[in-house]
Amino acid sequence: MFETSLLIGGKDVAAKDSKTFDRINPVTGEVATRAAAASVEDINKACDAAAEAFPAWSALGPQARRAHLLKAANVLRAKAADFSKVLVAECGATAGWGFFNCALAAGMLEEAAAMTTQVLGEVIPSDEPHTLAMGIRQPAGVVFGMAPWNAPVILGVRAIATPLACDNTVVLKASEMCPLTHKMIGDALVEAGLPDGVVNVISHAAEDAPKVVEAGIAHPAVRRVNFTGSTRVGRIIGELSARHFKPCVLELGGKAPMVIMDDADLDVAAGCATFGAFMNQGQICMSTERIILDNAIADDFLARFKTRTEGLSVGDPNTENVVIGAVVNQSTVDRCNELIDDAVAKGARLVTGTKGQTTVMAPVIVDGVTREMRIYSEESFGPVVSVIRSNGDEEALKLANDTEYGLSAAVFSRNIPRAMAMAQKIDSGICHINSPTVQDLAQMPFGGVKASGYGRFGGKWGVHEFTETRWLTIEMGERHLPI
C-alpha cells in the first residue's frame, strides 16, 4: 500500500483532522493508496500558497522558468518506472501505458519551457499621431487545474505546464482514482527547484468533490480554471466558473468517429482502428468509439480488424506484460455490458469478444449498430467499439456528425482531396487523415467543440488561454482633448 499527502507551499502536509481515503486497486481489490482527503480549508490554503508565490514567480525571467521546466522534464523521465508502478496499482493500466505517459508528459514540459519566450504582444497602429499603443499578454494569476485518471501523468502535467510557463502559479486537484500519481507530478516539479507554493497538489475523497471544487474555483486568487474529464462534470465546472467570472478551458467527453471510405487501405485502417479503439482499454477521450464503414468494403475490413483485435494479449497488469490491462473499476464493466446487451437485443451482433466478468475485460467489436441503440450515442469509455455501416460519403458524413460530441475524428481514403473534403466537414476540434483518432502532441491546439468542451491546450494556443491580454499606451506628444 502506498501513502500520500497534500503538497501545499512546497511542503508535504496532512489534510485537516488527518482525514484520509483509500484508492482500491481495480484488479486485486486491495488498497492501492491511502491518500490525504482535503477539506475546503485545505484547498483554500493551497490557493493562498499559490497566491503568495505568484509575485516572485511572475517576476522571474523566462530563461530561469525554462530551466526549471526542463529540469522537471528530466526528473519525470528518470522516475518513469516509479510512476508506472503506481499507475498500474491505482488505475489498472499496463506498465507500458505508464512509461508512455511519462515520456509524453516530459515532452509537454519541454514544449512549455520553449514557450516561456513566446508570450508575445504587438504594437497596434493608433489613430493618435504621438501614441504608442500595445497589446500585451501578462500572467493571469493562480490557475486551478483538474486532471482525470485515464492518462494521469499526461493530463496532470498538461493542466499545469503551460500555466507555469506563462508566469502563473498553480493548484492541481488530483483525481480520487490516482491521488499518488498526481501528487508525484508536484513532487517532480519541487525536485526541479520550483519555489515553494508555485505548484500545489490536493487530493480529496469522492464525497467531498463538490465542495472542494467549488471552493477552488471561487477562491479570489484563482483567475483561470481548466478541467479534463466527463461532459457531465464539465457542465458543472463551466457553470461554476461562469458564476465566479473565471475563464476556463474544458476538454470533455468524446464519441470519436473513424470514417473508412471504399478506397481506403484496409490494412492501415484496421491497424489504426485497433490502436484507436483499444489503447488503454478504450479509456481515452479520443478513443475510436464509432467505426463508420462503407458497405462496399465493410466485411473485408471487419475480417482484418477481428484478426488484429483477437491477437491482443489480455491480462492482469499487476503480474503480466500485456497489451490490454484492466479498466478503472467494475462500474465501467457494468456500463459496457449494458451497452452490449442493449445493442444485441436490438439486432446488433458481436464480431469478437463477450461481456466482461471482471475489470480485466477483453475487447469487443459490435457490428450493425443503429441509432436506436444506446451504444450509438453514449460514450462507452471502455474496450467496446461500434461499427456503423454507410452507403457513400454523404451518409458517412451525416453519421459522423450525428453526435453531441466533437473532440477527435479520423478519415481513411487513398484519395487525399476526397478525404480532406470529408475531414473539413466533420464537427470536431481534431481530425486526422489515414491515422488514428488517438494522437497527442504538446505543440498542437488540443480541444473539442459541442459537448466535448471549449478552449485549447497546447503551444501558443495554451498561451492565449492562460494569459491576460491588456491594451497599454504611451503618449509621446501633446494630446488635444475636447474639454
C-alpha positions, 0 to 999 in steps of 0.5 A: 500500500502506498501513502500520500499527502497534500503538497501545499507551499512546497511542503508535504502536509496532512489534510485537516483532522488527518482525514484520509481515503483509500484508492482500491486497486481495480484488479486485486481489490486491495488498497492501492493508496491511502491518500490525504482527503482535503477539506475546503480549508485545505484547498483554500490554503493551497490557493493562498500558497499559490497566491503568495508565490505568484509575485516572485514567480511572475517576476522571474525571467523566462530563461530561469522558468525554462530551466526549471521546466526542463529540469522537471522534464528530466526528473519525470523521465528518470522516475518513469518506472516509479510512476508506472508502478503506481499507475498500474496499482491505482488505475489498472493500466499496463506498465507500458501505458505508464512509461508512455505517459511519462515520456509524453508528459516530459515532452509537454514540459519541454514544449512549455519551457520553449514557450516561456519566450513566446508570450508575445504582444504587438504594437497596434497602429493608433489613430493618435499621431504621438501614441504608442499603443500595445497589446500585451499578454501578462500572467493571469494569476493562480490557475486551478487545474483538474486532471482525470485518471485515464492518462494521469501523468499526461493530463496532470502535467498538461493542466499545469505546464503551460500555466507555469510557463506563462508566469502563473502559479498553480493548484492541481486537484488530483483525481480520487482514482490516482491521488499518488500519481498526481501528487508525484507530478508536484513532487517532480516539479519541487525536485526541479527547484520550483519555489515553494507554493508555485505548484500545489497538489490536493487530493480529496475523497469522492464525497467531498468533490463538490465542495472542494471544487467549488471552493477552488474555483471561487477562491479570489486568487484563482483567475483561470480554471481548466478541467479534463474529464466527463461532459457531465462534470464539465457542465458543472465546472463551466457553470461554476466558473461562469458564476465566479467570472473565471475563464476556463478551458474544458476538454470533455467527453468524446464519441470519436468517429473513424470514417473508412471510405471504399478506397481506403487501405484496409490494412492501415485502417484496421491497424489504426482502428485497433490502436484507436479503439483499444489503447488503454482499454478504450479509456481515452477521450479520443478513443475510436468509439464509432467505426463508420464503414462503407458497405462496399468494403465493410466485411473485408475490413471487419475480417482484418480488424477481428484478426488484429483485435483477437491477437491482443494479449489480455491480462492482469497488469499487476503480474503480466506484460500485456497489451490490454490491462484492466479498466478503472473499476467494475462500474465501467464493466457494468456500463459496457455490458449494458451497452452490449446487451442493449445493442444485441437485443436490438439486432446488433451482433458481436464480431469478437469478444463477450461481456466482461466478468471482471475489470480485466475485460477483453475487447469487443467489436459490435457490428450493425449498430443503429441509432436506436441503440444506446451504444450509438450515442453514449460514450462507452469509455471502455474496450467496446467499439461500434461499427456503423455501416454507410452507403457513400460519403454523404451518409458517412458524413451525416453519421459522423456528425450525428453526435453531441460530441466533437473532440477527435475524428479520423478519415481513411481514403487513398484519395487525399482531396476526397478525404480532406473534403470529408475531414473539413466537414466533420464537427470536431476540434481534431481530425486526422487523415489515414491515422488514428483518432488517438494522437497527442502532441504538446505543440498542437491546439488540443480541444473539442467543440459541442459537448466535448468542451471549449478552449485549447491546450497546447503551444501558443494556443495554451498561451492565449488561454492562460494569459491576460491580454491588456491594451497599454499606451504611451503618449509621446506628444501633446494630446488635444482633448475636447474639454 
